[in-house]
Amino acid sequence: MSLTYPTRLMAFEHTQKSNWMTQILNHLCDTPVQPNYAEHCQIARSINDGDRLMDPVIEWVMQAPKERRKLFETALFQGLDHLQGGYN
C-alpha cells in the first residue's frame, strides 16, 4: 500500500536529525522524541484519514456555524452541563 504524504508532514529523514534541543528532550523524557519509521508511517496515515469521530461533529457545526460553533465551544471548554436547550 502506498501512502500519499501531505506536504505538511516532514520527511522521515528530517525527523531523525538531532540538535541540542532533541538531545535535551531525549534525556529529559528518557525516550527518543523523534519518531521511528513505523511511528512516522502511522502519523502519515492519521493525517490522511483525519479524525473519523470528529468529522460528523464538524459537519454538524458547519451546517449553521454562527449558532453551532458557540454550542460546540461551550461543550468543549465548559462541559455539556453548561449547554441549554436539551443538548445535554
C-alpha positions in Angstrom: 0.0 0.0 0.0 1.4 3.4 -1.0 0.8 6.4 1.2 0.5 9.9 -0.1 2.5 12.1 2.2 0.9 15.6 2.8 3.3 18.5 2.3 2.8 19.5 6.0 4.4 16.2 7.1 8.2 16.4 7.4 10.1 13.8 5.6 11.2 10.9 7.8 14.9 11.6 7.2 14.5 15.2 8.5 12.8 13.9 11.7 16.0 11.9 12.5 18.3 14.9 12.6 19.5 15.7 16.1 20.3 19.0 17.6 20.8 20.3 21.1 17.1 20.6 21.7 16.3 17.0 20.7 19.2 15.7 22.8 17.9 17.6 25.9 14.4 16.3 25.3 15.6 12.8 24.7 17.5 13.0 28.0 14.6 14.5 30.0 12.0 12.1 28.6 14.1 9.0 28.9 12.8 8.1 25.4 13.5 9.3 21.9 11.4 12.3 20.9 11.9 11.6 17.2 9.5 9.0 15.7 10.8 5.7 14.4 9.8 4.7 10.9 6.7 2.8 11.9 5.5 5.8 14.0 6.2 8.2 11.1 4.1 6.0 8.8 1.3 6.0 11.4 1.4 9.8 11.5 1.1 9.9 7.7 -1.9 7.5 7.8 -3.5 9.6 10.6 -3.1 12.8 8.6 -4.7 11.2 5.5 -7.5 9.6 7.5 -8.4 12.6 9.5 -10.5 12.2 12.7 -13.4 9.9 11.8 -15.1 10.6 15.1 -14.8 14.4 14.8 -15.8 14.6 11.1 -19.6 14.4 11.8 -19.2 17.0 14.6 -17.6 19.4 12.2 -20.2 18.7 9.5 -22.9 19.5 12.1 -21.2 22.7 13.1 -20.7 23.8 9.5 -24.5 23.4 8.8 -25.1 26.6 10.9 -21.7 27.9 12.0 -22.9 31.1 13.7 -25.1 29.2 16.2 -23.5 25.8 16.4 -19.9 26.9 16.8 -20.8 28.6 20.1 -22.6 25.4 21.3 -19.6 23.3 20.3 -17.1 25.6 22.1 -19.3 25.7 25.2 -19.4 21.9 25.3 -15.7 21.6 24.6 -14.4 24.2 27.1 -17.1 24.2 29.8 -18.7 20.8 29.5 -22.1 19.5 28.4 -23.7 20.6 31.7 -23.4 24.3 30.6 -25.5 23.8 27.5 -29.1 25.0 27.5 -31.9 23.7 25.4 -31.7 20.0 26.0 -28.4 19.3 24.3 -27.0 17.6 27.4 
